[in-house]
Amino acid sequence: MDILPENKLGFGIDQAPINKIKQREALENAYDNFVQPYVNQLIEVNAQFLPIPVAFPGFCCASGWLLLTMLYCVWMRSPRKN
């Protein structure tokens, strides 16, 4: 009669979730170790090579468009003479 001891019986059943956890950890570590540094390198912007500061022209452009939009709204809501 081939009867497996209790510690052998539970080994195959309990090992599957542990293997899945280890596989998931390996995939997460692969992303952190290999993919993330490459992505960070691609999206990195070196501020030393920019000829002008970006914040001030962007602020001026956005403020100008906002002012024009507000003036247009005031002009469209004003009463008109027929």
PDB file of N, CA, C and O in Angstrom:
ATOM      1  N   MET A   1       0.811  -1.169   0.000  1.00  0.00           N
ATOM      2  CA  MET A   1       0.000   0.000   0.000  1.00  0.00           C
ATOM      3  C   MET A   1       0.868   1.251   0.000  1.00  0.00           C
ATOM      4  O   MET A   1       1.692   1.445   0.894  1.00  0.00           O
ATOM      5  N   ASP A   2       0.679   2.090  -1.000  1.00  0.00           N
ATOM      6  CA  ASP A   2       1.462   3.313  -1.097  1.00  0.00           C
ATOM      7  C   ASP A   2       0.689   4.484  -0.472  1.00  0.00           C
ATOM      8  O   ASP A   2      -0.178   5.077  -1.114  1.00  0.00           O
ATOM      9  N   ILE A   3       1.000   4.796   0.735  1.00  0.00           N
ATOM     10  CA  ILE A   3       0.381   5.940   1.412  1.00  0.00           C
ATOM     11  C   ILE A   3       1.496   6.944   1.691  1.00  0.00           C
ATOM     12  O   ILE A   3       2.510   6.623   2.312  1.00  0.00           O
ATOM     13  N   LEU A   4       1.283   8.143   1.223  1.00  0.00           N
ATOM     14  CA  LEU A   4       2.280   9.176   1.433  1.00  0.00           C
ATOM     15  C   LEU A   4       2.142   9.762   2.833  1.00  0.00           C
ATOM     16  O   LEU A   4       1.028   9.893   3.341  1.00  0.00           O
ATOM     17  N   PRO A   5       3.238  10.108   3.449  1.00  0.00           N
ATOM     18  CA  PRO A   5       3.151  10.782   4.753  1.00  0.00           C
ATOM     19  C   PRO A   5       2.470  12.150   4.590  1.00  0.00           C
ATOM     20  O   PRO A   5       2.381  12.689   3.487  1.00  0.00           O
ATOM     21  N   GLU A   6       2.002  12.685   5.698  1.00  0.00           N
ATOM     22  CA  GLU A   6       1.252  13.943   5.651  1.00  0.00           C
ATOM     23  C   GLU A   6       2.086  15.100   5.106  1.00  0.00           C
ATOM     24  O   GLU A   6       1.562  15.944   4.378  1.00  0.00           O
ATOM     25  N   ASN A   7       3.353  15.154   5.440  1.00  0.00           N
ATOM     26  CA  ASN A   7       4.170  16.254   4.959  1.00  0.00           C
ATOM     27  C   ASN A   7       4.387  16.177   3.442  1.00  0.00           C
ATOM     28  O   ASN A   7       4.588  17.212   2.806  1.00  0.00           O
ATOM     29  N   LYS A   8       4.351  15.014   2.866  1.00  0.00           N
ATOM     30  CA  LYS A   8       4.475  14.861   1.417  1.00  0.00           C
ATOM     31  C   LYS A   8       3.162  15.184   0.705  1.00  0.00           C
ATOM     32  O   LYS A   8       3.174  15.691  -0.417  1.00  0.00           O
ATOM     33  N   LEU A   9       2.053  14.899   1.341  1.00  0.00           N
ATOM     34  CA  LEU A   9       0.750  15.122   0.724  1.00  0.00           C
ATOM     35  C   LEU A   9       0.478  16.612   0.536  1.00  0.00           C
ATOM     36  O   LEU A   9      -0.015  17.020  -0.516  1.00  0.00           O
ATOM     37  N   GLY A  10       0.785  17.406   1.516  1.00  0.00           N
ATOM     38  CA  GLY A  10       0.509  18.839   1.440  1.00  0.00           C
ATOM     39  C   GLY A  10       1.526  19.600   0.610  1.00  0.00           C
ATOM     40  O   GLY A  10       1.292  20.765   0.286  1.00  0.00           O
ATOM     41  N   PHE A  11       2.631  18.995   0.260  1.00  0.00           N
ATOM     42  CA  PHE A  11       3.698  19.708  -0.455  1.00  0.00           C
ATOM     43  C   PHE A  11       3.245  20.199  -1.822  1.00  0.00           C
ATOM     44  O   PHE A  11       3.500  21.352  -2.172  1.00  0.00           O
ATOM     45  N   GLY A  12       2.587  19.361  -2.596  1.00  0.00           N
ATOM     46  CA  GLY A  12       2.143  19.746  -3.925  1.00  0.00           C
ATOM     47  C   GLY A  12       1.011  20.751  -3.908  1.00  0.00           C
ATOM     48  O   GLY A  12       0.890  21.576  -4.813  1.00  0.00           O
ATOM     49  N   ILE A  13       0.194  20.684  -2.892  1.00  0.00           N
ATOM     50  CA  ILE A  13      -0.951  21.589  -2.802  1.00  0.00           C
ATOM     51  C   ILE A  13      -0.512  22.984  -2.374  1.00  0.00           C
ATOM     52  O   ILE A  13      -0.956  23.970  -2.961  1.00  0.00           O
ATOM     53  N   ASP A  14       0.343  23.088  -1.375  1.00  0.00           N
ATOM     54  CA  ASP A  14       0.760  24.380  -0.842  1.00  0.00           C
ATOM     55  C   ASP A  14       1.831  25.056  -1.690  1.00  0.00           C
ATOM     56  O   ASP A  14       2.029  26.264  -1.566  1.00  0.00           O
ATOM     57  N   GLN A  15       2.506  24.335  -2.522  1.00  0.00           N
ATOM     58  CA  GLN A  15       3.623  24.884  -3.288  1.00  0.00           C
ATOM     59  C   GLN A  15       3.154  25.769  -4.441  1.00  0.00           C
ATOM     60  O   GLN A  15       3.879  26.686  -4.826  1.00  0.00           O
ATOM     61  N   ALA A  16       1.983  25.531  -5.000  1.00  0.00           N
ATOM     62  CA  ALA A  16       1.514  26.308  -6.153  1.00  0.00           C
ATOM     63  C   ALA A  16       1.357  27.786  -5.837  1.00  0.00           C
ATOM     64  O   ALA A  16       1.852  28.604  -6.612  1.00  0.00           O
ATOM     65  N   PRO A  17       0.699  28.188  -4.745  1.00  0.00           N
ATOM     66  CA  PRO A  17       0.605  29.624  -4.446  1.00  0.00           C
ATOM     67  C   PRO A  17       1.960  30.257  -4.164  1.00  0.00           C
ATOM     68  O   PRO A  17       2.186  31.418  -4.503  1.00  0.00           O
ATOM     69  N   ILE A  18       2.859  29.504  -3.549  1.00  0.00           N
ATOM     70  CA  ILE A  18       4.190  30.035  -3.259  1.00  0.00           C
ATOM     71  C   ILE A  18       4.946  30.290  -4.556  1.00  0.00           C
ATOM     72  O   ILE A  18       5.631  31.305  -4.681  1.00  0.00           O
ATOM     73  N   ASN A  19       4.831  29.381  -5.527  1.00  0.00           N
ATOM     74  CA  ASN A  19       5.484  29.583  -6.814  1.00  0.00           C
ATOM     75  C   ASN A  19       4.928  30.803  -7.534  1.00  0.00           C
ATOM     76  O   ASN A  19       5.682  31.554  -8.152  1.00  0.00           O
ATOM     77  N   LYS A  20       3.621  31.007  -7.462  1.00  0.00           N
ATOM     78  CA  LYS A  20       3.029  32.174  -8.106  1.00  0.00           C
ATOM     79  C   LYS A  20       3.513  33.466  -7.462  1.00  0.00           C
ATOM     80  O   LYS A  20       3.769  34.451  -8.154  1.00  0.00           O
ATOM     81  N   ILE A  21       3.637  33.462  -6.147  1.00  0.00           N
ATOM     82  CA  ILE A  21       4.140  34.646  -5.446  1.00  0.00           C
ATOM     83  C   ILE A  21       5.583  34.925  -5.850  1.00  0.00           C
ATOM     84  O   ILE A  21       5.960  36.074  -6.081  1.00  0.00           O
ATOM     85  N   LYS A  22       6.386  33.868  -5.935  1.00  0.00           N
ATOM     86  CA  LYS A  22       7.785  34.040  -6.341  1.00  0.00           C
ATOM     87  C   LYS A  22       7.891  34.536  -7.780  1.00  0.00           C
ATOM     88  O   LYS A  22       8.745  35.367  -8.087  1.00  0.00           O
ATOM     89  N   GLN A  23       7.034  34.035  -8.658  1.00  0.00           N
ATOM     90  CA  GLN A  23       7.038  34.508 -10.053  1.00  0.00           C
ATOM     91  C   GLN A  23       6.652  35.980 -10.117  1.00  0.00           C
ATOM     92  O   GLN A  23       7.252  36.752 -10.864  1.00  0.00           O
ATOM     93  N   ARG A  24       5.658  36.363  -9.337  1.00  0.00           N
ATOM     94  CA  ARG A  24       5.240  37.769  -9.333  1.00  0.00           C
ATOM     95  C   ARG A  24       6.356  38.658  -8.816  1.00  0.00           C
ATOM     96  O   ARG A  24       6.627  39.708  -9.398  1.00  0.00           O
ATOM     97  N   GLU A  25       7.005  38.258  -7.735  1.00  0.00           N
ATOM     98  CA  GLU A  25       8.116  39.026  -7.194  1.00  0.00           C
ATOM     99  C   GLU A  25       9.246  39.141  -8.204  1.00  0.00           C
ATOM    100  O   GLU A  25       9.874  40.194  -8.318  1.00  0.00           O
ATOM    101  N   ALA A  26       9.507  38.069  -8.936  1.00  0.00           N
ATOM    102  CA  ALA A  26      10.572  38.102  -9.948  1.00  0.00           C
ATOM    103  C   ALA A  26      10.217  39.087 -11.063  1.00  0.00           C
ATOM    104  O   ALA A  26      11.085  39.821 -11.536  1.00  0.00           O
ATOM    105  N   LEU A  27       8.964  39.110 -11.483  1.00  0.00           N
ATOM    106  CA  LEU A  27       8.554  40.063 -12.524  1.00  0.00           C
ATOM    107  C   LEU A  27       8.634  41.497 -12.025  1.00  0.00           C
ATOM    108  O   LEU A  27       9.071  42.384 -12.758  1.00  0.00           O
ATOM    109  N   GLU A  28       8.215  41.737 -10.782  1.00  0.00           N
ATOM    110  CA  GLU A  28       8.303  43.092 -10.230  1.00  0.00           C
ATOM    111  C   GLU A  28       9.756  43.529 -10.109  1.00  0.00           C
ATOM    112  O   GLU A  28      10.085  44.678 -10.402  1.00  0.00           O
ATOM    113  N   ASN A  29      10.622  42.627  -9.682  1.00  0.00           N
ATOM    114  CA  ASN A  29      12.043  42.965  -9.568  1.00  0.00           C
ATOM    115  C   ASN A  29      12.658  43.201 -10.939  1.00  0.00           C
ATOM    116  O   ASN A  29      13.524  44.063 -11.090  1.00  0.00           O
ATOM    117  N   ALA A  30      12.222  42.449 -11.931  1.00  0.00           N
ATOM    118  CA  ALA A  30      12.745  42.657 -13.287  1.00  0.00           C
ATOM    119  C   ALA A  30      12.365  44.042 -13.776  1.00  0.00           C
ATOM    120  O   ALA A  30      13.185  44.719 -14.395  1.00  0.00           O
ATOM    121  N   TYR A  31      11.130  44.482 -13.509  1.00  0.00           N
ATOM    122  CA  TYR A  31      10.725  45.827 -13.925  1.00  0.00           C
ATOM    123  C   TYR A  31      11.560  46.868 -13.201  1.00  0.00           C
ATOM    124  O   TYR A  31      12.081  47.793 -13.824  1.00  0.00           O
ATOM    125  N   ASP A  32      11.692  46.721 -11.869  1.00  0.00           N
ATOM    126  CA  ASP A  32      12.440  47.701 -11.089  1.00  0.00           C
ATOM    127  C   ASP A  32      13.912  47.752 -11.489  1.00  0.00           C
ATOM    128  O   ASP A  32      14.510  48.828 -11.504  1.00  0.00           O
ATOM    129  N   ASN A  33      14.497  46.611 -11.811  1.00  0.00           N
ATOM    130  CA  ASN A  33      15.931  46.559 -12.077  1.00  0.00           C
ATOM    131  C   ASN A  33      16.292  46.893 -13.518  1.00  0.00           C
ATOM    132  O   ASN A  33      17.351  47.469 -13.763  1.00  0.00           O
ATOM    133  N   PHE A  34      15.438  46.546 -14.477  1.00  0.00           N
ATOM    134  CA  PHE A  34      15.820  46.685 -15.877  1.00  0.00           C
ATOM    135  C   PHE A  34      14.991  47.723 -16.634  1.00  0.00           C
ATOM    136  O   PHE A  34      15.550  48.525 -17.382  1.00  0.00           O
ATOM    137  N   VAL A  35      13.685  47.721 -16.455  1.00  0.00           N
ATOM    138  CA  VAL A  35      12.819  48.581 -17.260  1.00  0.00           C
ATOM    139  C   VAL A  35      12.779  50.001 -16.723  1.00  0.00           C
ATOM    140  O   VAL A  35      12.912  50.958 -17.486  1.00  0.00           O
ATOM    141  N   GLN A  36      12.599  50.144 -15.425  1.00  0.00           N
ATOM    142  CA  GLN A  36      12.427  51.473 -14.845  1.00  0.00           C
ATOM    143  C   GLN A  36      13.634  52.389 -15.075  1.00  0.00           C
ATOM    144  O   GLN A  36      13.411  53.548 -15.425  1.00  0.00           O
ATOM    145  N   PRO A  37      14.883  51.969 -14.910  1.00  0.00           N
ATOM    146  CA  PRO A  37      15.998  52.870 -15.211  1.00  0.00           C
ATOM    147  C   PRO A  37      16.029  53.304 -16.677  1.00  0.00           C
ATOM    148  O   PRO A  37      16.378  54.446 -16.975  1.00  0.00           O
ATOM    149  N   TYR A  38      15.668  52.405 -17.591  1.00  0.00           N
ATOM    150  CA  TYR A  38      15.647  52.764 -19.018  1.00  0.00           C
ATOM    151  C   TYR A  38      14.564  53.804 -19.298  1.00  0.00           C
ATOM    152  O   TYR A  38      14.796  54.750 -20.051  1.00  0.00           O
ATOM    153  N   VAL A  39      13.391  53.638 -18.701  1.00  0.00           N
ATOM    154  CA  VAL A  39      12.305  54.604 -18.894  1.00  0.00           C
ATOM    155  C   VAL A  39      12.684  55.941 -18.280  1.00  0.00           C
ATOM    156  O   VAL A  39      12.438  56.988 -18.879  1.00  0.00           O
ATOM    157  N   ASN A  40      13.273  55.920 -17.112  1.00  0.00           N
ATOM    158  CA  ASN A  40      13.700  57.171 -16.475  1.00  0.00           C
ATOM    159  C   ASN A  40      14.741  57.893 -17.316  1.00  0.00           C
ATOM    160  O   ASN A  40      14.737  59.122 -17.385  1.00  0.00           O
ATOM    161  N   GLN A  41      15.620  57.155 -17.947  1.00  0.00           N
ATOM    162  CA  GLN A  41      16.640  57.761 -18.801  1.00  0.00           C
ATOM    163  C   GLN A  41      15.998  58.404 -20.024  1.00  0.00           C
ATOM    164  O   GLN A  41      16.441  59.464 -20.466  1.00  0.00           O
ATOM    165  N   LEU A  42      14.963  57.781 -20.575  1.00  0.00           N
ATOM    166  CA  LEU A  42      14.306  58.339 -21.757  1.00  0.00           C
ATOM    167  C   LEU A  42      13.530  59.606 -21.446  1.00  0.00           C
ATOM    168  O   LEU A  42      13.502  60.519 -22.271  1.00  0.00           O
ATOM    169  N   ILE A  43      12.896  59.691 -20.274  1.00  0.00           N
ATOM    170  CA  ILE A  43      12.061  60.849 -19.977  1.00  0.00           C
ATOM    171  C   ILE A  43      12.808  61.943 -19.235  1.00  0.00           C
ATOM    172  O   ILE A  43      12.233  62.991 -18.943  1.00  0.00           O
ATOM    173  N   GLU A  44      14.059  61.724 -18.928  1.00  0.00           N
ATOM    174  CA  GLU A  44      14.831  62.715 -18.184  1.00  0.00           C
ATOM    175  C   GLU A  44      15.096  63.935 -19.065  1.00  0.00           C
ATOM    176  O   GLU A  44      15.499  63.806 -20.221  1.00  0.00           O
ATOM    177  N   VAL A  45      14.864  65.112 -18.505  1.00  0.00           N
ATOM    178  CA  VAL A  45      15.127  66.364 -19.208  1.00  0.00           C
ATOM    179  C   VAL A  45      16.250  67.065 -18.472  1.00  0.00           C
ATOM    180  O   VAL A  45      16.150  67.338 -17.275  1.00  0.00           O
ATOM    181  N   ASN A  46      17.311  67.353 -19.191  1.00  0.00           N
ATOM    182  CA  ASN A  46      18.441  68.038 -18.591  1.00  0.00           C
ATOM    183  C   ASN A  46      18.209  69.538 -18.694  1.00  0.00           C
ATOM    184  O   ASN A  46      18.171  70.087 -19.795  1.00  0.00           O
ATOM    185  N   ALA A  47      18.054  70.205 -17.553  1.00  0.00           N
ATOM    186  CA  ALA A  47      17.723  71.622 -17.539  1.00  0.00           C
ATOM    187  C   ALA A  47      18.913  72.501 -17.941  1.00  0.00           C
ATOM    188  O   ALA A  47      18.718  73.672 -18.266  1.00  0.00           O
ATOM    189  N   GLN A  48      20.106  71.982 -17.926  1.00  0.00           N
ATOM    190  CA  GLN A  48      21.272  72.796 -18.271  1.00  0.00           C
ATOM    191  C   GLN A  48      21.320  73.123 -19.756  1.00  0.00           C
ATOM    192  O   GLN A  48      21.914  74.131 -20.142  1.00  0.00           O
ATOM    193  N   PHE A  49      20.707  72.292 -20.600  1.00  0.00           N
ATOM    194  CA  PHE A  49      20.787  72.515 -22.028  1.00  0.00           C
ATOM    195  C   PHE A  49      19.662  73.400 -22.558  1.00  0.00           C
ATOM    196  O   PHE A  49      19.649  73.732 -23.744  1.00  0.00           O
ATOM    197  N   LEU A  50      18.720  73.785 -21.699  1.00  0.00           N
ATOM    198  CA  LEU A  50      17.634  74.653 -22.146  1.00  0.00           C
ATOM    199  C   LEU A  50      18.150  76.091 -22.235  1.00  0.00           C
ATOM    200  O   LEU A  50      18.705  76.598 -21.261  1.00  0.00           O
ATOM    201  N   PRO A  51      17.979  76.765 -23.387  1.00  0.00           N
ATOM    202  CA  PRO A  51      18.529  78.109 -23.543  1.00  0.00           C
ATOM    203  C   PRO A  51      17.797  79.163 -22.723  1.00  0.00           C
ATOM    204  O   PRO A  51      18.403  80.157 -22.323  1.00  0.00           O
ATOM    205  N   ILE A  52      16.505  78.966 -22.464  1.00  0.00           N
ATOM    206  CA  ILE A  52      15.730  79.942 -21.694  1.00  0.00           C
ATOM    207  C   ILE A  52      14.953  79.208 -20.620  1.00  0.00           C
ATOM    208  O   ILE A  52      14.684  78.014 -20.751  1.00  0.00           O
ATOM    209  N   PRO A  53      14.590  79.913 -19.556  1.00  0.00           N
ATOM    210  CA  PRO A  53      13.742  79.249 -18.569  1.00  0.00           C
ATOM    211  C   PRO A  53      12.357  78.992 -19.146  1.00  0.00           C
ATOM    212  O   PRO A  53      11.792  79.860 -19.811  1.00  0.00           O
ATOM    213  N   VAL A  54      11.814  77.827 -18.900  1.00  0.00           N
ATOM    214  CA  VAL A  54      10.558  77.418 -19.515  1.00  0.00           C
ATOM    215  C   VAL A  54       9.359  77.981 -18.764  1.00  0.00           C
ATOM    216  O   VAL A  54       8.328  78.250 -19.379  1.00  0.00           O
ATOM    217  N   ALA A  55       9.465  78.164 -17.467  1.00  0.00           N
ATOM    218  CA  ALA A  55       8.310  78.545 -16.658  1.00  0.00           C
ATOM    219  C   ALA A  55       7.787  79.929 -17.030  1.00  0.00           C
ATOM    220  O   ALA A  55       6.575  80.102 -17.163  1.00  0.00           O
ATOM    221  N   PHE A  56       8.647  80.900 -17.199  1.00  0.00           N
ATOM    222  CA  PHE A  56       8.178  82.265 -17.455  1.00  0.00           C
ATOM    223  C   PHE A  56       7.476  82.394 -18.811  1.00  0.00           C
ATOM    224  O   PHE A  56       6.384  82.960 -18.848  1.00  0.00           O
ATOM    225  N   PRO A  57       8.031  81.906 -19.925  1.00  0.00           N
ATOM    226  CA  PRO A  57       7.282  82.002 -21.183  1.00  0.00           C
ATOM    227  C   PRO A  57       5.972  81.213 -21.162  1.00  0.00           C
ATOM    228  O   PRO A  57       4.979  81.654 -21.740  1.00  0.00           O
ATOM    229  N   GLY A  58       5.960  80.074 -20.514  1.00  0.00           N
ATOM    230  CA  GLY A  58       4.726  79.301 -20.407  1.00  0.00           C
ATOM    231  C   GLY A  58       3.675  80.051 -19.609  1.00  0.00           C
ATOM    232  O   GLY A  58       2.497  80.054 -19.969  1.00  0.00           O
ATOM    233  N   PHE A  59       4.100  80.684 -18.527  1.00  0.00           N
ATOM    234  CA  PHE A  59       3.180  81.479 -17.722  1.00  0.00           C
ATOM    235  C   PHE A  59       2.633  82.654 -18.529  1.00  0.00           C
ATOM    236  O   PHE A  59       1.438  82.941 -18.463  1.00  0.00           O
ATOM    237  N   CYS A  60       3.482  83.329 -19.281  1.00  0.00           N
ATOM    238  CA  CYS A  60       3.036  84.467 -20.093  1.00  0.00           C
ATOM    239  C   CYS A  60       2.053  84.025 -21.168  1.00  0.00           C
ATOM    240  O   CYS A  60       1.049  84.698 -21.398  1.00  0.00           O
ATOM    241  N   CYS A  61       2.322  82.918 -21.820  1.00  0.00           N
ATOM    242  CA  CYS A  61       1.442  82.419 -22.873  1.00  0.00           C
ATOM    243  C   CYS A  61       0.083  82.045 -22.299  1.00  0.00           C
ATOM    244  O   CYS A  61      -0.949  82.410 -22.862  1.00  0.00           O
ATOM    245  N   ALA A  62       0.073  81.329 -21.199  1.00  0.00           N
ATOM    246  CA  ALA A  62      -1.198  80.929 -20.588  1.00  0.00           C
ATOM    247  C   ALA A  62      -1.973  82.136 -20.084  1.00  0.00           C
ATOM    248  O   ALA A  62      -3.194  82.198 -20.222  1.00  0.00           O
ATOM    249  N   SER A  63      -1.263  83.096 -19.499  1.00  0.00           N
ATOM    250  CA  SER A  63      -1.941  84.295 -19.012  1.00  0.00           C
ATOM    251  C   SER A  63      -2.520  85.102 -20.162  1.00  0.00           C
ATOM    252  O   SER A  63      -3.619  85.644 -20.044  1.00  0.00           O
ATOM    253  N   GLY A  64      -1.799  85.190 -21.268  1.00  0.00           N
ATOM    254  CA  GLY A  64      -2.289  85.917 -22.436  1.00  0.00           C
ATOM    255  C   GLY A  64      -3.562  85.297 -23.001  1.00  0.00           C
ATOM    256  O   GLY A  64      -4.521  86.005 -23.309  1.00  0.00           O
ATOM    257  N   TRP A  65      -3.566  83.975 -23.136  1.00  0.00           N
ATOM    258  CA  TRP A  65      -4.767  83.307 -23.647  1.00  0.00           C
ATOM    259  C   TRP A  65      -5.933  83.456 -22.686  1.00  0.00           C
ATOM    260  O   TRP A  65      -7.071  83.616 -23.126  1.00  0.00           O
ATOM    261  N   LEU A  66      -5.681  83.407 -21.398  1.00  0.00           N
ATOM    262  CA  LEU A  66      -6.746  83.596 -20.408  1.00  0.00           C
ATOM    263  C   LEU A  66      -7.311  85.009 -20.490  1.00  0.00           C
ATOM    264  O   LEU A  66      -8.526  85.196 -20.421  1.00  0.00           O
ATOM    265  N   LEU A  67      -6.451  85.989 -20.635  1.00  0.00           N
ATOM    266  CA  LEU A  67      -6.906  87.380 -20.771  1.00  0.00           C
ATOM    267  C   LEU A  67      -7.737  87.562 -22.039  1.00  0.00           C
ATOM    268  O   LEU A  67      -8.788  88.202 -22.001  1.00  0.00           O
ATOM    269  N   LEU A  68      -7.279  87.007 -23.161  1.00  0.00           N
ATOM    270  CA  LEU A  68      -8.042  87.111 -24.404  1.00  0.00           C
ATOM    271  C   LEU A  68      -9.408  86.422 -24.278  1.00  0.00           C
ATOM    272  O   LEU A  68     -10.408  86.934 -24.780  1.00  0.00           O
ATOM    273  N   THR A  69      -9.448  85.283 -23.620  1.00  0.00           N
ATOM    274  CA  THR A  69     -10.705  84.571 -23.437  1.00  0.00           C
ATOM    275  C   THR A  69     -11.669  85.386 -22.577  1.00  0.00           C
ATOM    276  O   THR A  69     -12.857  85.474 -22.885  1.00  0.00           O
ATOM    277  N   MET A  70     -11.163  85.972 -21.515  1.00  0.00           N
ATOM    278  CA  MET A  70     -12.016  86.793 -20.650  1.00  0.00           C
ATOM    279  C   MET A  70     -12.533  88.022 -21.396  1.00  0.00           C
ATOM    280  O   MET A  70     -13.704  88.377 -21.260  1.00  0.00           O
ATOM    281  N   LEU A  71     -11.684  88.668 -22.172  1.00  0.00           N
ATOM    282  CA  LEU A  71     -12.132  89.830 -22.959  1.00  0.00           C
ATOM    283  C   LEU A  71     -13.189  89.434 -23.977  1.00  0.00           C
ATOM    284  O   LEU A  71     -14.154  90.172 -24.177  1.00  0.00           O
ATOM    285  N   TYR A  72     -13.031  88.293 -24.621  1.00  0.00           N
ATOM    286  CA  TYR A  72     -14.012  87.812 -25.584  1.00  0.00           C
ATOM    287  C   TYR A  72     -15.353  87.535 -24.902  1.00  0.00           C
ATOM    288  O   TYR A  72     -16.409  87.869 -25.441  1.00  0.00           O
ATOM    289  N   CYS A  73     -15.306  86.916 -23.699  1.00  0.00           N
ATOM    290  CA  CYS A  73     -16.543  86.638 -22.968  1.00  0.00           C
ATOM    291  C   CYS A  73     -17.255  87.938 -22.576  1.00  0.00           C
ATOM    292  O   CYS A  73     -18.478  88.033 -22.687  1.00  0.00           O
ATOM    293  N   VAL A  74     -16.501  88.926 -22.125  1.00  0.00           N
ATOM    294  CA  VAL A  74     -17.105  90.223 -21.769  1.00  0.00           C
ATOM    295  C   VAL A  74     -17.693  90.863 -23.007  1.00  0.00           C
ATOM    296  O   VAL A  74     -18.794  91.411 -22.950  1.00  0.00           O
ATOM    297  N   TRP A  75     -16.995  90.808 -24.115  1.00  0.00           N
ATOM    298  CA  TRP A  75     -17.479  91.416 -25.364  1.00  0.00           C
ATOM    299  C   TRP A  75     -18.759  90.736 -25.848  1.00  0.00           C
ATOM    300  O   TRP A  75     -19.675  91.413 -26.314  1.00  0.00           O
ATOM    301  N   MET A  76     -18.834  89.393 -25.744  1.00  0.00           N
ATOM    302  CA  MET A  76     -20.014  88.666 -26.205  1.00  0.00           C
ATOM    303  C   MET A  76     -21.229  88.879 -25.281  1.00  0.00           C
ATOM    304  O   MET A  76     -22.366  88.806 -25.746  1.00  0.00           O
ATOM    305  N   ARG A  77     -21.008  89.138 -24.004  1.00  0.00           N
ATOM    306  CA  ARG A  77     -22.116  89.347 -23.069  1.00  0.00           C
ATOM    307  C   ARG A  77     -22.575  90.795 -23.023  1.00  0.00           C
ATOM    308  O   ARG A  77     -23.617  91.087 -22.437  1.00  0.00           O
ATOM    309  N   SER A  78     -21.832  91.695 -23.618  1.00  0.00           N
ATOM    310  CA  SER A  78     -22.230  93.102 -23.594  1.00  0.00           C
ATOM    311  C   SER A  78     -23.484  93.329 -24.439  1.00  0.00           C
ATOM    312  O   SER A  78     -23.683  92.658 -25.452  1.00  0.00           O
ATOM    313  N   PRO A  79     -24.331  94.276 -24.020  1.00  0.00           N
ATOM    314  CA  PRO A  79     -25.544  94.551 -24.821  1.00  0.00           C
ATOM    315  C   PRO A  79     -25.162  95.187 -26.158  1.00  0.00           C
ATOM    316  O   PRO A  79     -24.197  95.945 -26.255  1.00  0.00           O
ATOM    317  N   ARG A  80     -25.937  94.859 -27.170  1.00  0.00           N
ATOM    318  CA  ARG A  80     -25.633  95.372 -28.518  1.00  0.00           C
ATOM    319  C   ARG A  80     -26.709  96.348 -28.951  1.00  0.00           C
ATOM    320  O   ARG A  80     -27.889  96.196 -28.635  1.00  0.00           O
ATOM    321  N   LYS A  81     -26.275  97.325 -29.663  1.00  0.00           N
ATOM    322  CA  LYS A  81     -27.228  98.289 -30.218  1.00  0.00           C
ATOM    323  C   LYS A  81     -27.670  97.823 -31.580  1.00  0.00           C
ATOM    324  O   LYS A  81     -26.841  97.421 -32.396  1.00  0.00           O
ATOM    325  N   ASN A  82     -28.967  97.868 -31.843  1.00  0.00           N
ATOM    326  CA  ASN A  82     -29.500  97.453 -33.147  1.00  0.00           C
ATOM    327  C   ASN A  82     -29.803  98.621 -34.032  1.00  0.00           C
ATOM    328  O   ASN A  82     -30.257  98.438 -35.161  1.00  0.00           O
TER     329      ASN A  82
END
